Amino acid sequence: MDFAGFSGYLEELEKTGSRLEMTRVLAQMFAKATPDEGKLMAYLSQGRLGPAYDNPNMGVADKQVVKAIQRLSEKDAGKLFREYGDLGLVAEKIKSQIPSLPAGRQVTKSQINHNIQTPKVHEMLMEIAKAGGLGSQEKKIQLIGDLLTRLEPKSAKYAVRIILGKLRTGFSDMTVLDSLSWMIAGDKSLRKDLEQIYNVRADLGEVVEKVKEYNSDKAIKLIKPEPEIGTPVLMARGERAASAREIWERTGQAAMEYKLDGLRIQAHIKSGKVNLFSRGLENVTEMYPDVVDGLEKQIKQECIVEGEMIAVGKNGKFLTFQETVQRKRKYNITEMVGKIPLKLYVFDILAADGKGYLDLPNDKRRELLEAALDTRKGDTVRLMPRKIAHGVTDIEKYFAEAIKDGTEGIFVKKLDSVYQAGSRNFNWIKYKKSYDKSTIADTIDAVVMGYDAGQGKRSGFGIGDFLIGVYEPKEDKYLTVAKIGTGLTDEEWREMKAQGSKYNVPSKPGNYEVSKLMGCDVWVKPKIVVEIKADEITKSPMHTSGYALRFPRLVGWREKQPEDATSVGEIIKLYQMQKK
């Protein structure tokens, strides 16, 4: 497919606010693509050059794109940018007004090719991203100009938006999976099978490519995905429980582990190289050199292990999440390693030496994890503390011990449970202490859906309040629970505005359900996950979830996928727990 055709689909996606219509457009687009093209389109349609965990940074600012566009025409690109506020529109307008290249620009006819294929555009975008070293900024400007020269107006608009990370299509990974099911089966019947493939190997482009190659519902159902070192596995999650007795009734004899208030990490070790992935599929290897060094020394085989990173004080006590999260940074890393050293407490192993372990029972995986870790080579990487529960009393005692040691609580895991990638179920059950005297026994991870422009003092921030929602996995929808307009520091308001501006879209995303009373001035993609504390959950006709948070306030930002946010079902569970 040529890039002009692909840009036509991007325009359709941008214009619609209907999730069903987005699904239809994507299904049509992927149906017309080859497997290789489909893979690249999956990335490009979300404004990326690769999967979320391996997406090259373009390293391009607005001013460089202005210079590149300026070289195409006598028009003042900077003035047009100030007028339109969108360099994609500027590129489109200028390209529509020049039938050929400006005087003095010598190129061959083959270079003025409005039918340039999508893979070639992707290749040129990769070249822009990889340009580095002395003179790299000028090199990027030249490469952007060369690309825009070859594109028709609409294609130029979308190429510029991809370069600047400002593509505004507003659909989720789950919508792509739905579209693939419609493309093959004519309905959503393959969604569960496709989700299983994606959960084990979280590369959406690879899923599209594989589906296009198999091109049959029967063949797709037979795909048995296995973990691959280097490609993150979507992390398993646990359900909540209100009491030790409830846990025992659900699990029987089970393993109990500390639940640390740190940063969850999946470590991939292969050929002496370590990659660290966050719950949000971000490659964070460069941020934690001390943990990487520990894994290189202490893990004896090629494998995928999972654990929790946490700062530990000189007295051996666990430090707070606020102290641990200071290590999440791109600058002054070496200095912070000395100030706040981390320990990685591993609790699971998902694959090793070419074999997938997801279908092995939990107790067997623990045995293999212990065999893979050499504690004699250092103590940066440690085994998560663990005991076996033989009854309700054991759970209560271990919970008290965990709280005394400064943890959030405990996880209780069925001994025979497999690792269900990307799933939240009662194979793992979390049992946590109350954060404060509020009647809700846990904080809530919510998705920022949009915000209103600030007034008065907040006009300087450009944001006055923000709308949050929770996830409904069965329908892939986000339903509202609160609008928050107080309790943030000035710095937090600035950060929220910066995050919101990064992901804003021209209209409400198709999988948002919002009442008229809760509309927003600006809508954002479901990308920003925040941790929220509240005094109470109440039933509410104003919010589409049916529930509202009373006195909600921001605790911080969370490193996780929006689909991993608190679900509507969990809100109902928390509502019921506070009434007991």
C-alpha positions in Angstrom: 0.0 0.0 0.0 1.3 3.4 -0.9 1.6 6.0 1.9 -1.1 8.2 0.3 -3.6 5.3 0.7 -2.5 4.7 4.3 -2.8 8.5 5.0 -6.4 8.3 3.8 -7.2 5.7 6.5 -5.4 7.8 9.1 -7.7 10.7 8.1 -10.8 8.5 8.5 -9.6 7.3 12.0 -8.9 10.9 13.1 -12.3 12.1 12.1 -14.4 9.4 13.8 -15.3 9.3 17.5 -17.0 5.9 17.1 -15.1 2.8 18.3 -17.1 0.6 16.0 -16.2 2.9 13.0 -12.6 2.8 14.0 -12.7 -1.0 14.1 -14.3 -1.0 10.6 -11.7 1.3 9.2 -8.8 -0.6 10.7 -10.2 -3.9 9.5 -10.4 -2.5 6.0 -6.9 -1.1 6.1 -5.3 -4.3 7.3 -7.2 -6.4 4.8 -5.6 -4.4 2.0 -2.1 -4.7 3.4 0.6 -7.4 3.0 1.9 -9.0 6.2 5.0 -6.7 6.2 2.9 -3.6 5.5 0.4 -4.5 8.1 3.1 -4.8 10.7 4.5 -1.3 10.0 1.0 0.2 9.7 0.2 -1.1 13.2 3.1 1.0 14.5 2.7 4.0 12.3 -1.1 4.3 12.9 -0.3 4.8 16.6 2.5 7.3 15.9 5.4 4.9 16.5 8.1 3.3 14.4 8.2 0.1 16.4 6.6 -1.6 19.3 6.1 0.3 22.6 9.1 -1.3 24.2 11.4 -0.6 21.2 10.3 2.6 19.6 13.1 4.8 18.4 13.0 8.4 19.6 12.8 10.8 16.6 14.7 13.5 18.5 13.1 16.2 16.4 11.6 19.5 17.7 9.1 21.8 16.1 11.7 24.3 15.0 13.6 21.7 13.0 10.4 20.7 11.2 9.6 24.4 10.5 13.1 24.7 8.8 12.5 21.6 6.8 9.1 22.8 5.6 10.5 26.3 4.9 12.9 24.8 2.4 10.0 23.6 0.3 8.4 27.0 -0.4 8.8 30.7 -0.3 5.9 30.7 2.2 6.7 31.7 5.8 6.3 28.3 7.6 6.9 29.8 11.0 4.0 32.3 10.5 1.7 29.6 9.3 2.6 27.5 12.4 1.7 30.3 14.7 -1.6 30.6 12.8 -2.6 26.9 12.6 -0.8 25.6 15.7 -0.2 22.3 13.8 2.8 21.7 11.7 1.0 18.8 10.0 -1.5 21.3 8.6 1.3 23.7 7.7 3.0 20.9 5.6 -0.3 20.0 4.0 -1.1 23.6 3.0 2.4 24.3 1.6 2.5 21.1 -0.3 -0.9 21.8 -1.8 0.3 25.1 -3.2 3.5 23.9 -4.9 3.0 21.8 -8.0 6.7 21.1 -8.1 9.9 21.7 -6.2 11.2 25.2 -5.6 13.5 26.7 -8.2 17.1 25.6 -8.0 16.3 22.2 -6.4 17.6 19.5 -8.7 16.1 16.0 -8.3 15.2 13.1 -10.6 11.6 12.3 -11.6 11.8 9.1 -9.5 12.3 11.3 -6.4 9.0 13.2 -7.0 6.9 10.1 -6.3 3.5 10.6 -4.7 3.0 6.8 -4.8 5.8 6.2 -2.4 5.1 2.9 -0.6 4.5 2.8 3.2 7.5 0.6 3.9 9.8 3.1 2.2 8.3 6.0 4.3 8.9 3.9 7.4 12.5 3.3 6.3 13.0 7.1 5.8 11.5 7.8 9.2 13.9 5.3 10.8 16.8 7.1 9.0 15.7 10.4 10.6 15.4 8.8 14.1 18.9 7.2 13.8 20.7 10.3 12.6 23.1 11.2 15.3 26.5 12.7 16.1 28.1 15.9 14.9 25.8 17.8 12.6 22.9 15.5 13.3 20.3 18.3 13.7 21.1 19.6 10.2 21.1 16.1 8.9 17.6 15.5 10.3 16.3 18.7 8.8 17.6 17.6 5.4 16.1 14.1 5.7 12.7 15.5 6.7 12.8 17.8 3.7 13.7 15.0 1.4 10.8 12.9 2.7 8.3 15.8 2.5 9.4 16.5 -1.1 8.3 13.0 -2.1 4.9 13.1 -0.4 1.5 14.5 -1.6 -0.1 17.0 0.8 -2.2 14.7 3.0 0.7 12.3 3.3 3.0 15.2 4.3 0.5 16.1 7.1 0.6 12.7 8.7 4.3 12.2 8.2 5.0 15.4 10.1 2.6 14.4 12.9 4.3 11.0 13.2 7.7 12.7 13.3 6.6 15.0 16.1 4.7 12.3 18.0 1.4 14.2 17.5 -0.7 11.7 15.6 -4.2 11.9 17.0 -6.0 8.7 16.0 -7.1 7.8 19.5 -7.7 4.0 19.4 -6.3 1.3 21.7 -4.4 -1.9 21.1 -7.6 -3.8 21.9 -9.4 -2.0 19.1 -6.7 -3.3 16.7 -7.3 -6.8 17.9 -11.0 -6.4 17.4 -10.4 -5.2 13.9 -8.2 -8.2 13.1 -11.0 -10.5 14.3 -13.5 -8.7 12.1 -11.1 -8.9 9.1 -10.8 -12.7 9.4 -14.1 -13.9 11.0 -16.5 -11.1 10.3 -17.1 -10.7 14.0 -15.3 -10.4 17.4 -15.1 -14.2 17.9 -11.3 -14.3 17.6 -10.7 -11.5 20.1 -9.8 -13.8 23.0 -7.4 -15.8 20.8 -5.7 -12.7 19.5 -5.5 -11.2 23.0 -3.8 -14.3 24.2 -1.1 -14.0 21.5 -0.6 -10.3 22.3 -0.4 -10.9 26.0 2.4 -13.4 25.7 4.3 -11.4 23.1 3.3 -7.7 23.4 4.2 -6.6 20.0 1.1 -5.4 18.1 2.9 -5.3 14.8 4.0 -8.9 15.1 0.4 -9.9 15.9 -0.9 -8.2 12.8 1.9 -9.8 10.7 1.1 -13.2 12.0 -2.6 -12.9 11.5 -2.1 -11.8 7.9 0.2 -14.7 7.3 -2.2 -17.3 8.8 -5.3 -15.5 7.4 -7.7 -18.2 8.8 -9.8 -18.3 11.9 -9.0 -22.0 12.4 -5.2 -21.5 12.0 -5.3 -18.5 14.4 -7.0 -20.6 17.1 -4.2 -23.1 16.8 -1.4 -20.6 17.5 0.3 -21.4 20.8 2.3 -18.3 21.8 5.5 -18.8 23.7 7.5 -16.1 25.5 10.5 -14.8 23.6 13.4 -13.2 25.4 13.5 -9.6 24.3 9.8 -9.2 23.8 7.9 -8.3 27.0 5.1 -10.5 28.4 2.1 -8.5 29.7 2.3 -8.9 33.4 -0.2 -11.0 35.4 -2.3 -9.2 38.0 -4.1 -10.2 41.2 -7.6 -9.6 42.6 -8.3 -8.0 46.0 -9.7 -9.8 49.0 -11.2 -8.3 52.2 -10.1 -10.9 54.7 -7.8 -13.8 55.3 -10.8 -16.1 55.5 -12.0 -15.1 52.0 -8.5 -15.8 50.7 -8.3 -19.2 52.2 -11.7 -20.1 50.9 -10.6 -19.2 47.4 -7.1 -20.8 47.4 -6.7 -23.4 50.1 -3.1 -24.2 50.7 -1.1 -21.5 48.9 2.1 -19.5 48.7 2.3 -16.2 50.5 4.7 -13.5 49.4 5.4 -9.9 50.5 3.7 -7.2 48.4 6.3 -4.5 48.1 5.5 -0.9 47.3 8.1 -0.5 44.6 8.4 -0.7 40.8 7.4 -3.9 39.0 10.0 -5.1 36.5 10.4 -7.8 34.0 14.0 -8.7 33.2 15.1 -10.3 30.0 18.6 -11.8 30.0 20.1 -13.2 26.8 23.7 -13.5 25.5 25.0 -11.5 28.4 22.6 -8.6 27.7 19.9 -7.5 30.1 16.7 -5.6 29.2 14.4 -4.2 31.8 10.7 -3.6 31.0 8.2 -1.7 33.1 4.5 -2.7 33.5 3.8 -0.1 30.9 6.0 -1.9 28.4 8.7 0.8 28.5 12.3 -0.3 28.2 13.9 1.2 31.3 17.2 -0.6 31.2 19.3 2.6 31.1 17.7 4.0 34.3 18.8 1.2 36.6 22.5 0.2 35.9 22.9 -1.2 39.5 20.0 -3.7 38.9 21.4 -4.6 35.5 24.8 -5.3 37.0 23.2 -7.5 39.7 21.3 -9.5 37.1 24.4 -10.0 35.0 26.3 -11.4 38.0 23.6 -13.4 39.7 21.4 -14.9 37.0 23.0 -18.1 35.6 21.0 -18.7 32.4 19.2 -17.0 29.6 15.7 -16.3 30.9 12.8 -13.9 31.7 12.3 -13.2 35.4 9.9 -10.9 37.1 10.1 -9.0 40.4 9.7 -5.7 42.3 12.4 -3.1 42.5 12.5 -1.2 45.8 14.9 1.1 47.6 16.3 -0.3 50.8 17.9 1.8 53.6 21.3 1.2 55.2 19.4 -0.4 58.1 17.9 -3.0 55.7 14.4 -1.5 55.9 12.3 -1.0 52.8 12.0 2.7 51.9 8.8 4.4 50.7 7.5 4.4 47.1 8.2 8.1 46.9 11.9 7.5 47.6 12.0 4.5 45.2 10.4 6.4 42.4 13.1 9.0 42.5 15.3 6.5 40.6 13.0 6.7 37.6 14.9 9.3 35.6 16.9 9.9 32.5 19.5 12.3 33.9 21.9 12.2 36.9 21.5 8.4 37.0 25.0 7.6 38.4 24.5 10.1 41.2 21.1 8.6 42.2 22.5 5.1 42.2 24.8 6.1 45.0 22.1 8.0 46.9 19.2 5.5 46.5 20.5 2.0 45.7 17.8 -0.5 44.6 17.2 -4.2 45.3 15.2 -6.4 42.9 13.1 -9.0 44.7 12.3 -11.6 42.0 9.1 -13.8 42.4 8.6 -15.5 39.1 10.4 -17.0 36.0 8.5 -17.1 32.7 11.0 -18.7 30.4 14.6 -20.0 30.3 17.0 -21.6 27.8 14.4 -21.6 25.0 11.6 -23.1 27.1 8.4 -21.3 28.1 7.3 -21.8 31.7 3.9 -20.0 31.7 2.0 -23.3 31.8 4.0 -24.7 34.7 2.4 -24.5 38.2 3.5 -21.7 40.5 5.4 -24.0 42.9 7.4 -25.5 40.0 8.2 -22.0 38.6 9.5 -21.0 42.1 11.8 -24.0 42.2 13.2 -23.1 38.7 13.6 -19.4 39.8 15.6 -20.4 42.9 17.9 -22.6 40.7 18.5 -19.7 38.3 19.5 -17.2 41.0 23.0 -17.3 42.5 22.8 -15.5 45.8 26.6 -16.0 46.3 27.5 -13.6 43.5 25.8 -10.6 45.2 22.7 -9.4 46.9 21.2 -6.8 44.5 18.9 -9.5 43.2 17.0 -11.3 46.0 14.2 -13.9 46.2 10.9 -12.5 47.3 10.2 -13.7 50.9 7.7 -16.6 50.7 5.9 -19.0 53.0 3.2 -21.6 52.6 -0.2 -21.1 54.2 -1.9 -24.1 55.7 -4.9 -22.2 57.1 -6.5 -18.8 57.9 -4.2 -18.3 60.9 -1.1 -18.6 58.7 -2.4 -15.9 56.4 -3.2 -13.6 59.3 0.2 -14.1 60.9 2.2 -13.6 57.7 0.2 -10.5 56.8 1.0 -9.0 60.2 4.7 -9.9 59.7 4.7 -8.3 56.3 3.1 -5.0 57.6 5.7 -4.9 60.5 8.5 -5.2 57.9 7.2 -2.1 56.1 5.4 -3.7 53.1 2.0 -3.0 51.6 0.7 -6.4 52.6 0.9 -9.8 50.9 0.2 -11.7 47.7 -1.3 -15.2 48.2 -0.9 -17.4 45.1 -2.4 -20.8 44.3 0.4 -23.4 44.2 -1.0 -25.0 41.0 -1.7 -21.8 39.2 -0.2 -21.1 35.7 1.1 -17.7 34.8 -1.8 -16.0 32.9 -0.2 -13.2 31.0 -2.2 -10.0 31.0 -4.9 -11.4 33.1 -6.4 -10.3 36.5 -7.9 -13.2 38.5 -8.0 -15.0 41.8 -4.9 -17.1 41.0 -3.1 -14.3 42.8 -4.9 -12.4 45.6 -3.6 -9.2 47.1 -4.3 -8.5 50.8 -3.3 -4.9 51.7 -3.5 -2.7 54.7 -5.6 0.5 54.6 -3.5 3.5 53.5 -5.0 5.8 56.0 -8.2 6.3 58.0 -10.3 6.4 54.8 -13.0 3.9 54.3 -11.5 2.6 51.1 -9.0 -0.2 51.7 -6.9 0.6 48.6 -6.0 3.4 46.2 -7.4 3.3 42.7 -5.5 3.4 39.4 -7.5 5.5 37.0 -7.1 6.7 33.5 -7.0 10.5 32.7 -9.7 11.0 30.0 -9.6 14.8 29.5 -9.4 18.1 31.2 -10.9 21.6 31.3 -9.0 24.9 30.7 -7.9 26.7 33.9 -9.5 29.8 35.2 -8.2 32.4 37.6 -5.0 31.3 39.1 -5.1 28.1 37.1 -5.3 29.9 33.7 -1.5 30.0 33.8 -1.4 26.3 33.9 -3.9 25.8 31.1 -5.7 23.2 33.1 -8.3 23.6 35.9 -9.5 20.0 36.5 -9.2 16.6 34.9 -11.7 13.7 34.3 -10.7 10.2 35.4 -12.2 6.9 34.6 -11.8 3.1 35.1 -11.6 0.3 32.6 -14.4 -2.1 31.5 -12.5 -5.0 29.9 -15.5 -6.8 28.4 -16.3 -3.8 26.2 -12.9 -2.2 26.0 -14.5 1.0 27.4 -13.5 3.7 29.9 -16.2 4.8 32.3 -16.0 7.9 34.5 -15.6 8.0 38.3 -14.5 11.5 39.2 -13.4 15.0 38.1 -10.5 16.3 40.2 -9.9 20.0 40.6 -8.1 20.4 43.9 -5.3 19.0 46.0 -2.5 19.2 43.4 0.7 21.2 43.9 1.6 23.8 41.2 4.3 21.4 39.9 1.7 18.5 39.7 -0.7 20.8 37.7 2.2 21.6 35.3 3.0 17.9 34.9 -0.6 17.0 34.3 -0.9 19.7 31.6 2.3 18.5 30.0 1.1 14.9 29.9 -2.3 15.9 28.7 -0.9 18.1 25.9 1.2 15.1 24.8 -1.8 12.9 24.2 -4.6 15.3 23.3 -7.0 14.3 20.5 -9.5 16.5 18.5 -12.6 14.6 19.8 -13.7 12.2 22.5 -12.2 8.8 21.9 -14.7 6.2 20.7 -14.3 3.9 23.7 -15.0 6.7 26.3 -18.5 6.8 27.8 -19.1 10.2 29.4 -22.3 11.9 30.5 -23.0 15.4 29.2 -22.4 16.8 32.7 -18.8 15.5 32.7 -17.7 16.8 29.3 -14.2 18.2 28.9 -12.6 21.1 27.0 -9.8 18.8 25.9 -9.8 15.1 25.4 -6.8 12.9 25.7 -5.9 9.4 24.6 -6.1 6.7 27.3 -2.4 6.8 28.0 -2.0 8.5 31.4 -2.6 6.3 34.5 -2.7 8.0 37.9 -3.0 6.7 41.5 -5.9 8.2 43.3 -6.8 8.1 47.0 -10.4 8.8 48.1 -12.4 8.8 51.3 -15.3 6.8 50.0 -17.0 5.3 46.9 -20.6 6.2 46.4 -23.2 5.3 43.9 -23.7 8.1 41.3 -26.0 8.7 38.3 -23.6 11.4 37.1 -20.8 9.0 36.3 -21.0 6.3 33.6 -19.4 3.7 35.9 -22.4 4.1 38.2 -20.0 5.1 41.0 -18.2 8.2 42.2 -15.1 8.9 44.3 -15.7 11.1 47.3 -12.9 13.6 47.9 -10.5 12.2 45.3 -6.9 13.4 45.3 -3.8 12.6 43.3 -1.2 10.3 44.8 1.1 10.1 41.8 1.5 8.7 38.3 1.6 5.0 37.6 3.8 2.9 35.2 1.2 0.7 33.6 -0.9 0.1 30.6 -4.3 1.8 30.7 -5.9 -1.6 30.3 -4.2 -2.5 33.6 -6.0 0.3 35.5 -8.6 -0.4 38.1 -11.7 -2.1 36.4 -15.3 -1.3 37.0 -15.6 -4.7 38.7 -12.9 -3.7 41.2 -14.7 -0.5 41.9 -17.8 -2.5 42.8 -15.7 -4.8 44.9 -14.1 -1.9 46.8 -17.6 -0.4 47.3 -18.8 -3.6 48.8 -15.7 -4.0 51.0 -16.1 -0.5 52.6 -19.7 -1.5 53.6 -18.5 -4.5 55.6 
